Amino acid sequence: MLWFNALLISLTLAGRDSTVRFGVVAGTESSVSEAIEQRKTRAGFGYGLAAYTMWGVFPLYFRTLTHVSPWVIIGHRIVWSASFLSVAVSIRREWPLVLPVVRQLRRSA
């Protein structure tokens, strides 16, 4: 995956330099690694901003749920989590890894 990011970054940089050879910008490899680091820094800043925004909005969200029973909220969390995870496991085709764990849990219960 790193080579793919380097290829994308090098092609982006190539638009500025107009020289690309096999996915590497003509010049030094440090320019590609610097671009990757800059991209990671920007992504990290975005993730941090999103997390702080979520933490700021959560009190408003939970205030709107004061009339809903905690059991209903827990029930929804269980159903939606199980649904989302089953879709994710199906997309990644990892059921052969999950099923032995579920079978073992049934035996131990």
C-alpha positions in Angstrom: 0.0 0.0 0.0 2.9 2.4 0.7 4.1 2.0 -2.9 0.6 2.9 -4.1 0.6 6.1 -1.9 4.1 7.0 -3.2 2.9 6.5 -6.8 -0.1 8.8 -6.2 2.0 11.4 -4.5 4.7 11.2 -7.1 2.1 11.7 -9.8 0.8 14.7 -8.0 4.3 16.1 -7.7 4.9 15.3 -11.3 2.2 17.7 -12.2 4.4 20.4 -10.8 7.7 19.1 -12.1 6.4 17.3 -15.2 8.9 14.5 -14.9 7.9 11.1 -13.7 9.7 7.8 -14.1 8.0 4.6 -12.9 6.1 6.3 -10.2 9.1 8.1 -8.7 9.6 11.8 -9.1 12.8 12.7 -10.8 15.0 14.0 -8.0 15.4 12.5 -4.6 13.3 9.9 -2.8 13.2 12.2 0.2 10.8 14.5 -1.6 8.4 11.6 -1.9 8.8 10.6 1.7 8.3 14.3 2.8 5.1 14.4 0.8 3.9 11.2 2.4 4.7 12.6 5.8 2.9 15.9 5.0 -0.1 13.9 3.9 -0.1 11.9 7.0 0.1 15.0 9.1 -2.8 16.6 7.3 -4.9 13.4 7.8 -4.0 13.2 11.5 -5.1 16.8 11.9 -8.4 16.0 10.3 -8.9 13.0 12.5 -8.2 15.0 15.6 -10.5 17.8 14.5 -13.3 15.2 13.8 -12.8 13.6 17.2 -13.0 16.9 19.1 -16.0 17.9 17.1 -17.7 14.6 18.0 -16.9 15.1 21.7 -18.4 18.5 21.5 -21.6 17.4 19.9 -22.2 14.3 22.0 -23.7 16.2 25.0 -26.2 17.8 22.6 -27.1 14.4 21.1 -27.5 12.7 24.4 -29.7 15.6 25.7 -32.1 14.9 22.9 -32.3 11.2 24.0 -33.4 11.9 27.6 -37.0 10.7 26.9 -35.7 7.3 25.5 -35.2 4.4 27.8 -31.6 3.2 28.3 -32.7 -0.3 27.4 -33.9 0.9 24.0 -30.6 2.6 23.3 -28.6 -0.5 24.4 -30.8 -2.6 22.2 -30.3 -0.4 19.2 -26.5 -0.4 19.8 -26.4 -4.2 19.9 -28.5 -4.7 16.8 -26.8 -2.0 14.7 -23.3 -3.2 15.8 -24.0 -6.8 15.0 -25.5 -5.8 11.6 -22.6 -3.6 10.7 -20.0 -6.1 11.8 -21.7 -9.0 9.9 -21.6 -6.8 6.7 -18.0 -5.9 7.3 -17.0 -9.6 7.9 -18.9 -10.6 4.8 -17.3 -8.0 2.6 -13.8 -9.0 3.8 -14.7 -12.7 3.5 -13.5 -13.5 7.0 -16.2 -15.8 8.2 -13.8 -18.8 8.2 -11.9 -16.9 10.9 -15.0 -15.8 12.9 -17.0 -19.0 13.0 -14.5 -21.2 15.0 -14.5 -18.5 17.7 -18.3 -18.4 17.9 -18.5 -22.2 18.1 -16.0 -22.2 20.9 -18.0 -19.6 22.8 -21.1 -21.8 22.5 -19.2 -24.8 23.9 -17.8 -22.9 26.8 -21.2 -21.3 27.7 
